[in-house]
Amino acid sequence: MNAIRHSMFLARRHLLHHRQRSALLIAALFIVGFLPIGVENLVQAGERALRARGEATPLVAGAPGAPIDLVLSALYFRSPPDRELRTDEIETLVEGELARVLPLVLGDRVLDVPLVGSDPGYLDFRGLECVTGRSHAAAGECVVGAAVAAREGVEVGDRITTEPREFFDLAGAYPLRMEVVGVLGESDGPDDDAVFTGLATAWIVRGLAHGHDDLEAADDAELVMGRTEDDAIIASAKVREFVEITDDNRASFHFHAPPGELPVTAAIVIPNDAKAGTILLGRADVGRLPLQLVDAATIVDRLLVEVFRVRRILMGVLAVVGFATLLLVGVVVALSIRMRSLEIETMHLIGCGPGRVPLILVTEVLLVLAIAAMLAFIAGGLVVPMLSGAERLILG
């Protein structure tokens, strides 16, 4: 026992005396241990979050195309698919009252986060509640996710403006200034990094509806150039579509297309029961529905297969890098022992037994390994709490 205690003391003193070399060895071994631990923890946290989001979403409907793109768009508000549905196609899902449908209109952004158009039922479906204010009800109103509110300092009563759809399209839709009527509580999911509004507002942002200035009540003289002999108003070029919806002009907004032709990016379909879900999937499979209907959990499982394949490749690369690093550390330790030949000879001269010197050297190596391993496990466990949205990191 005394031999081990003395070896620990001498090994610790040697490592402290050669601080720089000891720190480099610990850093190299830390990286070798931290990378696979961190990657594994991140992938596992992302897998749990992806599965939970998929299992909480029964079915997803959209235009025919890549199912993974459709599910990622509906669950994580990523870039919408190239094709979209019309509202009358979505309505075929509610025939027979087999399910409840929550349409989503995506593709626009505000405050550098997705603008999600849906009805307030989406917030209830996800269990999202406003910690301040209320849910959106009228056109031009919106609620913001918890992360957006915290990051941007947005509060109820503030006004936020959507990002232009086309910077160089002067004839296109103007950005819309919306009123924040609610701030959502934290959900630890993609809903925290989004802004939610009604379907009508989302269509207005796309330029599918507009209102007109009331020139009779206009208080800006530059809006009116004059009047004709029969008292008709001659408007100036300053007249434009409204960029803000208020109580005064809300009634002037009208859509350019029939209600059944308005676009829907995707829809979350909530069957009444398992039998209703099976019936709907069967109708979609045989072509009786003019859309694609997929089980979100099944598509997420398919996506995770690809994620695990990438993880195996990455782990293989890390294993090669780790082996090379360990080999290099071994060479450094061997050279260090060779350079300490005079020191080792002195130990023998002052009475160290034949087994004591190897014990001291092994203790030094074990101390370095233990410190590096401890730091790697601590850092690997902290990587997921420090990086919010593990599944979004995996999805890029």
Secondary structure, DSSP 4 states (H G I P E B T S, - for coil): -HHHHHHHHHHHHHHHHTHHHHHHHHHHHHHHHHHHHHHHHHHHHHHHHHHHHHHT--EEEESSS-HHHHHHHHHH--SPPS--EEHHHHGGGGTTS-EEEEEEEEEEEETTEEEEE--THHHHHTT--EEEE----STTEEEE-HHHHHHHT--TT-EEEBPPS-TT-TTSPPPPEEEEEEEEPP-SSGGGG-EEE-HHHHHHHTTSEE----GGG---GGGEEEE-TT--EEE-TT----SB--TTTGGG-EESS-GGGSEESEEEEEESSHHHHHHHHHHHHTT-SSSEEEEHHHHHHHHHHHHHHHHHHHHHHHHHHHHHHHHHHHHHHHHHHHHTHHHHHHHHHTT--TTHHHHHHHHHHHHHHHHHHHHHHHHHHHHHHHSS-HHHHHT-
